[in-house]
Amino acid sequence: SWNHFGYSNPYANFGDVDGTLVYDAADVAKSSVEVTLPLSGLNGFSDKFNAHLRSADIFDIAKFPAATFKSTKVESAGNGKLKITGDLTIKGITKSVVLDATLNKASEHPMKKVPAIGFDATAKIKRSDFGMNYGIPNIGDVVKIRIDSETIQAAPAAAEAAKS
């Protein structure tokens, strides 16, 4: 979400996200996350706005079809809390970002019968750091990122196929 002329704080959602999450409860420093966000799935809830988000003014998805995040460090921040530091790449520009994460639950998924994990995370970035200067200062430079994740373990066959 971001501030729009002081009147509102609109938001957009990313559609399909592809990635890998490794969580080690015994030693969170061994945990990691790596995701790819295809920008074609970006949804600002209006066809006209979606087209603008995808244009060269903002994400320029013709040249940069995806954003990525790859953790470089995961550390405990107290009871069920994590600090996940990583490299966020948007429009070919990579900056270090810290996600403040809350572990909601890690256990066997009751319906799928495989390990699952859920967490929420937040961060703030400056879009100008990633070459997205359109509308500043009327349209806020600071973007609040909110991540809600429920992830299940890949099936063993799929995990093995992904390694080869």
Contacts in CASP RR format, 6 or more apart in sequence:
PFRMAT RR
TARGET T0000
AUTHOR 0000-0000-0000
METHOD contacts of the structure
MODEL  1
SWNHFGYSNPYANFGDVDGTLVYDAADVAKSSVEVTLPLSGLNGFSDKFN
AHLRSADIFDIAKFPAATFKSTKVESAGNGKLKITGDLTIKGITKSVVLD
ATLNKASEHPMKKVPAIGFDATAKIKRSDFGMNYGIPNIGDVVKIRIDSE
TIQAAPAAAEAAKS
1 9 0 8 1.000
1 10 0 8 1.000
1 11 0 8 1.000
1 143 0 8 1.000
1 144 0 8 1.000
1 146 0 8 1.000
2 9 0 8 1.000
2 10 0 8 1.000
2 11 0 8 1.000
2 127 0 8 1.000
2 139 0 8 1.000
2 140 0 8 1.000
2 142 0 8 1.000
2 143 0 8 1.000
2 144 0 8 1.000
3 9 0 8 1.000
3 139 0 8 1.000
3 140 0 8 1.000
3 142 0 8 1.000
4 10 0 8 1.000
4 139 0 8 1.000
4 140 0 8 1.000
5 138 0 8 1.000
5 139 0 8 1.000
10 44 0 8 1.000
11 44 0 8 1.000
11 146 0 8 1.000
12 42 0 8 1.000
12 43 0 8 1.000
12 44 0 8 1.000
12 45 0 8 1.000
12 49 0 8 1.000
12 53 0 8 1.000
13 42 0 8 1.000
13 43 0 8 1.000
13 44 0 8 1.000
14 37 0 8 1.000
14 38 0 8 1.000
14 39 0 8 1.000
14 41 0 8 1.000
14 42 0 8 1.000
14 43 0 8 1.000
15 37 0 8 1.000
15 38 0 8 1.000
15 41 0 8 1.000
15 42 0 8 1.000
15 43 0 8 1.000
16 38 0 8 1.000
16 41 0 8 1.000
17 35 0 8 1.000
17 36 0 8 1.000
17 37 0 8 1.000
17 38 0 8 1.000
18 35 0 8 1.000
18 36 0 8 1.000
18 38 0 8 1.000
19 33 0 8 1.000
19 34 0 8 1.000
19 35 0 8 1.000
19 36 0 8 1.000
20 32 0 8 1.000
20 33 0 8 1.000
20 34 0 8 1.000
20 35 0 8 1.000
21 31 0 8 1.000
21 32 0 8 1.000
21 33 0 8 1.000
21 117 0 8 1.000
21 149 0 8 1.000
21 151 0 8 1.000
22 30 0 8 1.000
22 31 0 8 1.000
22 32 0 8 1.000
22 33 0 8 1.000
23 31 0 8 1.000
23 106 0 8 1.000
23 117 0 8 1.000
24 30 0 8 1.000
24 31 0 8 1.000
25 106 0 8 1.000
28 74 0 8 1.000
28 75 0 8 1.000
28 76 0 8 1.000
28 82 0 8 1.000
29 73 0 8 1.000
29 74 0 8 1.000
29 75 0 8 1.000
30 74 0 8 1.000
31 71 0 8 1.000
31 74 0 8 1.000
31 82 0 8 1.000
32 71 0 8 1.000
32 74 0 8 1.000
33 69 0 8 1.000
33 70 0 8 1.000
33 71 0 8 1.000
33 74 0 8 1.000
33 84 0 8 1.000
34 68 0 8 1.000
34 69 0 8 1.000
34 70 0 8 1.000
34 71 0 8 1.000
35 68 0 8 1.000
35 69 0 8 1.000
36 66 0 8 1.000
36 67 0 8 1.000
36 68 0 8 1.000
37 66 0 8 1.000
37 67 0 8 1.000
37 68 0 8 1.000
37 69 0 8 1.000
38 65 0 8 1.000
38 66 0 8 1.000
39 54 0 8 1.000
39 59 0 8 1.000
39 61 0 8 1.000
39 64 0 8 1.000
39 65 0 8 1.000
39 66 0 8 1.000
39 67 0 8 1.000
40 54 0 8 1.000
40 61 0 8 1.000
40 65 0 8 1.000
42 50 0 8 1.000
42 53 0 8 1.000
42 54 0 8 1.000
42 59 0 8 1.000
42 61 0 8 1.000
43 50 0 8 1.000
44 50 0 8 1.000
44 53 0 8 1.000
52 58 0 8 1.000
53 59 0 8 1.000
54 60 0 8 1.000
54 61 0 8 1.000
56 62 0 8 1.000
56 63 0 8 1.000
57 134 0 8 1.000
58 132 0 8 1.000
58 134 0 8 1.000
59 67 0 8 1.000
59 90 0 8 1.000
59 91 0 8 1.000
59 132 0 8 1.000
60 91 0 8 1.000
63 91 0 8 1.000
64 90 0 8 1.000
64 91 0 8 1.000
64 92 0 8 1.000
67 88 0 8 1.000
67 89 0 8 1.000
67 90 0 8 1.000
68 87 0 8 1.000
68 88 0 8 1.000
68 89 0 8 1.000
69 86 0 8 1.000
69 87 0 8 1.000
69 88 0 8 1.000
69 89 0 8 1.000
69 97 0 8 1.000
70 86 0 8 1.000
70 87 0 8 1.000
71 84 0 8 1.000
71 85 0 8 1.000
71 86 0 8 1.000
72 85 0 8 1.000
72 86 0 8 1.000
72 87 0 8 1.000
72 96 0 8 1.000
73 83 0 8 1.000
73 84 0 8 1.000
73 85 0 8 1.000
73 86 0 8 1.000
74 82 0 8 1.000
74 83 0 8 1.000
74 84 0 8 1.000
74 85 0 8 1.000
75 82 0 8 1.000
75 83 0 8 1.000
75 85 0 8 1.000
76 82 0 8 1.000
76 83 0 8 1.000
77 83 0 8 1.000
77 100 0 8 1.000
80 102 0 8 1.000
80 103 0 8 1.000
81 100 0 8 1.000
81 101 0 8 1.000
81 102 0 8 1.000
81 103 0 8 1.000
82 99 0 8 1.000
82 100 0 8 1.000
82 101 0 8 1.000
82 102 0 8 1.000
82 103 0 8 1.000
82 119 0 8 1.000
83 98 0 8 1.000
83 99 0 8 1.000
83 100 0 8 1.000
83 101 0 8 1.000
84 98 0 8 1.000
84 99 0 8 1.000
84 101 0 8 1.000
84 121 0 8 1.000
85 96 0 8 1.000
85 97 0 8 1.000
85 98 0 8 1.000
85 99 0 8 1.000
86 96 0 8 1.000
86 97 0 8 1.000
86 98 0 8 1.000
86 99 0 8 1.000
87 94 0 8 1.000
87 95 0 8 1.000
87 96 0 8 1.000
87 97 0 8 1.000
88 94 0 8 1.000
88 95 0 8 1.000
88 96 0 8 1.000
88 97 0 8 1.000
88 125 0 8 1.000
88 130 0 8 1.000
90 130 0 8 1.000
90 132 0 8 1.000
91 130 0 8 1.000
91 131 0 8 1.000
91 132 0 8 1.000
93 129 0 8 1.000
93 130 0 8 1.000
93 131 0 8 1.000
95 125 0 8 1.000
95 129 0 8 1.000
95 130 0 8 1.000
97 123 0 8 1.000
97 125 0 8 1.000
98 123 0 8 1.000
99 121 0 8 1.000
99 122 0 8 1.000
99 123 0 8 1.000
99 145 0 8 1.000
99 147 0 8 1.000
100 121 0 8 1.000
100 122 0 8 1.000
100 123 0 8 1.000
101 119 0 8 1.000
101 120 0 8 1.000
101 121 0 8 1.000
101 147 0 8 1.000
102 119 0 8 1.000
102 120 0 8 1.000
102 121 0 8 1.000
103 117 0 8 1.000
103 118 0 8 1.000
103 119 0 8 1.000
104 118 0 8 1.000
104 119 0 8 1.000
104 120 0 8 1.000
105 116 0 8 1.000
105 117 0 8 1.000
105 118 0 8 1.000
106 115 0 8 1.000
106 116 0 8 1.000
106 117 0 8 1.000
106 118 0 8 1.000
107 115 0 8 1.000
107 116 0 8 1.000
108 114 0 8 1.000
108 115 0 8 1.000
108 116 0 8 1.000
109 115 0 8 1.000
109 116 0 8 1.000
109 152 0 8 1.000
112 152 0 8 1.000
114 152 0 8 1.000
114 153 0 8 1.000
114 155 0 8 1.000
115 152 0 8 1.000
115 153 0 8 1.000
116 150 0 8 1.000
116 151 0 8 1.000
116 152 0 8 1.000
116 153 0 8 1.000
117 149 0 8 1.000
117 150 0 8 1.000
117 151 0 8 1.000
118 149 0 8 1.000
118 150 0 8 1.000
118 151 0 8 1.000
119 147 0 8 1.000
119 149 0 8 1.000
120 146 0 8 1.000
120 147 0 8 1.000
120 148 0 8 1.000
120 149 0 8 1.000
121 145 0 8 1.000
121 146 0 8 1.000
121 147 0 8 1.000
121 149 0 8 1.000
122 144 0 8 1.000
122 145 0 8 1.000
122 146 0 8 1.000
122 147 0 8 1.000
123 144 0 8 1.000
123 145 0 8 1.000
124 142 0 8 1.000
124 143 0 8 1.000
124 144 0 8 1.000
124 145 0 8 1.000
125 142 0 8 1.000
125 143 0 8 1.000
125 145 0 8 1.000
126 141 0 8 1.000
126 142 0 8 1.000
126 143 0 8 1.000
127 133 0 8 1.000
127 136 0 8 1.000
127 140 0 8 1.000
127 141 0 8 1.000
127 142 0 8 1.000
127 143 0 8 1.000
128 136 0 8 1.000
128 141 0 8 1.000
153 159 0 8 1.000
154 162 0 8 1.000
END
